[in-house]
Amino acid sequence: MEPLSLHLLLLLTFIGLLAGFIDAIAGGGGLLTLPALLAAGLPPAQALAPNKLQGSFGSLSASINFIRQGYVSPRRLWAAILCSLVGAGGGAFAVQRIAPGALRQIVPVLLGMATLYFIFSPRVADGHGERRMGDGVFALLFGPGIGFYAGFFGPGPGSFFAIACIALLGLRGAGKSSLGARLAETLGAPFVELDREVEREAGSNLGEVFSIYGQDAYRRFERRALERVLRQHDRAVIATGGSLVTDQDNYELLRERCYCVWLKASPEEHMSRVISQGDMRPFKGRSAALDEIRRLLADRDRLYARADAVVDTSGKAVRQSLAQLRNLVSKEEK
């Protein structure tokens, strides 16, 4: 192979910087660097090596940043991470065992297929269907394959993973319904109010559920409703009841299956919003409603804080909180 000219080196440097920027934000930078390196005359194996190194740095820096900011929860993704790591090791091993001539024929085909996938695959927000498997099963079935693709070829493996259900936590007045409905609309996903689903399960409104059946029965209805919603939707925005976090089993199920966001607000903000809605139901018959809100927040603060992310809606317009929430979801999907 002849030495590369200065202008070609400069062009490849620019493409590498641009691809690294894309990798750090969304992934897929290899779709720029790999064809550029092949066009420059590098053999396929040599073109794959710097592409993988550049992609690794971009992915690592993005992962560290997202984990530090609370956008990604390694606890929730450990099975997918482990399975993908095993698959990636197998892919990297396999690509070194293929003859250069065969690799020269395989790489352009894979590059074309990856490009077509990125162009024509539907966005995750374009629709929804019935959820067919849990996170663990998905990790075992698809993690090794996606990892193998990343280790063997590389560009854009993160696009195969996407956030599924988003659960909004918080007391009444946090903005779960107003923000949840708007977020679902922007995502093209269904919006589900879990309290309404509990009423469907019980065949009566919440007031009757508590007065006739009691707290324990409500939790059973809540569990059935939650399981049904997660079974029916592979993608949805769920507004939960304010007290769901106090039930360990239901909260764990929610955290395992959803990206949980605590919509946080000050006690005064909660109170003013509930009043503006004309709904004093949670505090009916209580003379010190604001004190009650403070007590509930103090009791549940550590539980709400176990969510994957927090959006403080205090003093913010709905559009501001929605933009922050949408930004969180977009970064989690990447």
Secondary structure, 3 states (H helix, E strand, C coil): CCCCCHHHHHHHHHHHHHHHHHHHHCCCCHHHHHHHHHHCCCCHHHHHHHHHHHHHHHHHHHHHHHHHCCCCCHHHHHHHHHHHHHHHHHHHHHHCCCCHHHHHHHHHHHHHHHHHHHHHCCCHHHCCCCCCCCHHHHHHHHHHHHHHHHHHCCCCHHHHCCCCEEEEECCCCCCHHHHHHHHHHHHCCCEEEHHHHHHHHHCCCHHHHHHHHCHHHHHHHHHHHHHHHHHHCCCEEEECCCCHHHCHHHHHHHHHHEEEEEEECCHHHHHHHHHHCCCCHHHCCCCCHHHHHHHHHHHHHHHHCCCCEEEECCCCCHHHHHHHHHHHHHHHHC
